[in-house]
Amino acid sequence: MNRLGRKASETLIEMAPSADGEESNGPLCETLSTAGSEVPSSSEQGLSSTETTLLIPDRQVIDKRHQSKDSIFFRDGVRRIDFVLSYVDDLNKEWEKKLERRKEFESNLQKAGLELETEDKKESEDGKIYFVKIHAPWEVLITYAEVLNIKVPIKENDIPSMVENPLDCMLTPFRLPEKVMHPEPDYFTAPFSKEKQELYLINDESTFFSPSMRNRIVNYILTRCPYGTEEGKKKFGIKRLLNNGTYSAAYPLHDCQYWKKASDPNCDNERYTLYMEWARFLRFYKEQPLDLIRKYYGEKIGIYFAWLGFYTEMLFLAAVVGVICFLYGLFTMDENMSSKEICDPAIGGEIIMCPLCDRECEYWRLNTTCESSEYSHLFDNVATLFFAIFMGIWVTLFLEFWKRRQARLKYEWDLVDFEEEQQQLQLRPEYEAKCTQKKKNPVTQEMEPYLPLTSQAVRFCISGTTVLFWVSLIIASMIAVIVYRLAVYAAFASLMENAQTLQPISGLLTPQLATSVTASCLNFVIIMILNFIYERIAIWITDMEIPRTHMEYENRLTMKMFLFQFVNYYSSCFYVAFFKGKFVGYPGAYTYMFNRWRNEECDPAGCLIELTTQLTIVMAGKQIWGNIQEAIVPWICNWWGRRKARNNPENLYSRWEQDHDLQTFGALGLFYEYLEMVIQFGFITLFVASFPLAPLLALMNNILEIRVDSWKLTTQYRRPVAAKAHSIGVWQEILNGMAILSVVTNAFIVAFTSDMIPRLVYYYAYSESDNSPMSGYINNSLSVFLISDFPERNKPKTNTENFVICRYRDYRYPPDHEKKYLHTMQFWHILAAKLAFIIIMEHVVFIVKFFVAWMIPDVPADVKAKIKREKYLTQKILHEYELEKLKERLCQGDKRATEKEFIATEGRMELSRAM
């Protein structure tokens, strides 16, 4: 193994003497380190462009005045910039305090081994911002690589790749070049140890740790570095310094501009490759370069795009089946007997319906709903049942196959043993700072901070009360929208009857549809407003709880946000699906909300078309608004921030300034991406029986979403700090819960919202025609009411045609029956059939779901074999290394290396082989 290190004879930095006679103030290596300063001047700034030359092995001299500032290296051209801090030197009352904090913080960073270099504000584009560039030397990297248990290569993987599929040639147009898909060889890896450096494949110290590993290590130091004591408490961490304005930004650098390659031959140009091969919309049909995404952004972002891509692939199957079901409804529209009878002037034209509101509404003829009844057949047909069952099974297939895909990624990305690491390493600095009391950890036997139980209880009570209040606020807003629907229906009915301009479309735009559409739009606006406010409330109350680990913080915030969003987005759909038209009463005995507004009735063709309208508006509106927020808003912000610098030449507009002008991809950036997709997942599973085209809309949105997310991450945002994740976390449990709930909701939609069960009961039990079993269904489903029985509160103001009876949608005895206006036996038959259907459908789907889940292993067999093989080979290599070391010690006469120790080591190797 060839190991190349930097030598003092190969790299020499010469610096003109400063005013105080010092050449360098670096803590580790005075020939390489340049200290950061608080208010840089000619004597404090360290290396400057007019004072520095770089001697390289062939003795060429590079004049740094002519070197481009679009670089990811210090001024010496050797040390890589791993992180950048920026601040504005504002002379306000806090200036001195911030100055002291920065001096202390940067001094402690240097004590930790980091090397700093400061760019004076005079060299920045706006002349106001200082930039502190941070480099982690080899000694720091190997120290913290061991602390963070980072896995590094020990041997190239010799396990043969999977056998090629003969059908792979058909997928060639969708493939990316091999160099893009697999940017580096596959290795066997082991956790890094400073004592075993000879074991690892260290060819070049400057490139052994990838940039994402380097910025992760530096971020770990930054989040834990102290900067003084205030109010008797020890203060530390870059997050606090950002919050109090001591620094304005902290970020790692992109490796180049996204639209062109860097001129520096040492630059990998991975950002450019990602943009060209992944982030452009014209590449929407190509696979994603997941290994390159993981290498550049880290595993946490990589696993998100892997999940989103897999979800989109699985949506293709659901979308195809949904389109087939929709086409079935389209092609059988002319065969639908119910809509034929409604549209027939001799049937629907002769049926007089009771008024839909009190006093203001008039009697109306059934055939005025002809068009809406025809369109309702598109979604309310026998294919609805098939699609609901199919989606119940599809959800299970999606979740089970994702577990297998996730297991493969865990192996390929060296995340198999990550769970234990994460519990140990993700202790939040905020928790350490705010928890002043300490107790002994029973596992590590070390003193660590903890939050007393009484404090936890108080914080959870405040948190729970706040969440409950906001959920109640959503329910109150939904009730307000329902009141709006009840209040404006009469107005729409009166307007459409008297407005001559609306007569041509009166058949299509009924008062029910107009009310439903406007209420859905109003509901969507309220959803967006409440969502905007609650996001900030949820973050505040989660911070107040002081979670112990980063994982715990994300899980708590996730549950709060998801609970709120679940109620916020789905409550209106639940109302239309399960409550509207179910508690109406009957003419003369209507039920009222707050004893004032009469409850809504469904269209004679059913409420399913209204549920479809509600679902389409909320789902499509959310997706459109989400893409506007994700793409257009960051682009406008960046354009506004760069408007002065866009004409600057490259040598004046530095790499750190270019990235500084980009938007920040915060710690919760991925959280919002997951939340958006999970809410969409709910739309296409919980209510999919009402809208078979929902998976198609989701598929088209996700194809765009992948490219929008990749585009904004690559071009509009600063490079995020790399983070590890072995799964999608708590979102997996949320998806499992929604998958189970979707079976129940779709069974209830088919039973209670659609007209399928009443039609089947009529077909098999009450039909009077053998030739056309469904003829007479509409007349059978409408009850008779004697107009003279109307109380004064409900009676229309006018009855110009002197109607005697009117019809309404229910199964009740006629006015001349001894059980006048009571439910008929057919009503109870239908109710029993609905309940039986729900029980049967749920059990059938759940049995199939659990059987499929049992049949599909969570971890593929070949992955299990590879994991065992890698563990065996890794242990073998480590044992052989220890044996060689022991032999060397014995040969050198080390008294501590005994023959028994040698025999024990050999025995351990034999045991490992046997295992």
Secondary structure, 3 states (H helix, E strand, C coil): CCCECCCCCCCEEEECCCCCCCCCCCCCCCCCCCCCCCCCCCCCCCCCCCCEEEECCCCCEEEHHHCCCCCCECCCCCCECCEEEEEECCCCCCHHHHHHHHHHHHHHHHHCCCEEEEECHHHCCCCCEEEEEEECCHHHHHHHHHHCCCEEEEEECCCCCCCCCHHHHHHHHHCCCHHHHCCCCCEEEEECCHHHHHHCCCCEHHHHCCHHHHHHHHHHHHHHCEEEEECCEEEECHHHHHHCCCCCEEECCCCCCCCCCCCCCCCCCHHHHHHHHCCCHHHCCCCCCHHHHHHHHCHHHHHHHHHHHHHHHHHHHHHHHHHHHHHHHHHCHHHCHHHHHHHCCCCHHHCEECCCCCCCCCCEEHHHHHHHHHHHCCCCCHHHHHHHHHHHHHHHHHHHHHHHHHHHHHHHCCCCCHHHHHHHHCECHHHHHHCCCEEECCCCCCEEECCCHHHHHHHHHHHHHHHHHHHHHHHHHHHHHHHHHHHHHHHHHHHHHHCHHHHHHCCCCCHHHHHHHHHHHHHHHHHHHHHHHHHHHHHHHHHHHCCCEHHHHHHHHHHHHHHHHHHHHHHHHHHHHHCCCCCCEECCEECEECCCEECCCCECCECHHHHHHHHHHHHHHHHHHHHHHHHHHHHHHHHHHHCCCCCCCCCCCCHHHHHHCCECCCCCHHHHHHHHHHHHHHHHHHCHHHCCCHHHHHHHHHHHHHHHHHHHHHHHECCCCCCCCCCCCHHHHHHHHHHHHHHHHHHHHHHHHCCHHHHHHHHHHHCCCCCCCCCCHHHHHEEEEEHHHCCCCCCCCCCCCCCCEEEEECCECCCCCCCCCCECHHHHHHHHHHHHHHHHHHHHHHHHHHHHHHHCCCCCHHHHHHHHHHHHHHHHHHHHHHHHHHHHHHHCCCCCCCHHHHHHHHHHHHHHHHC
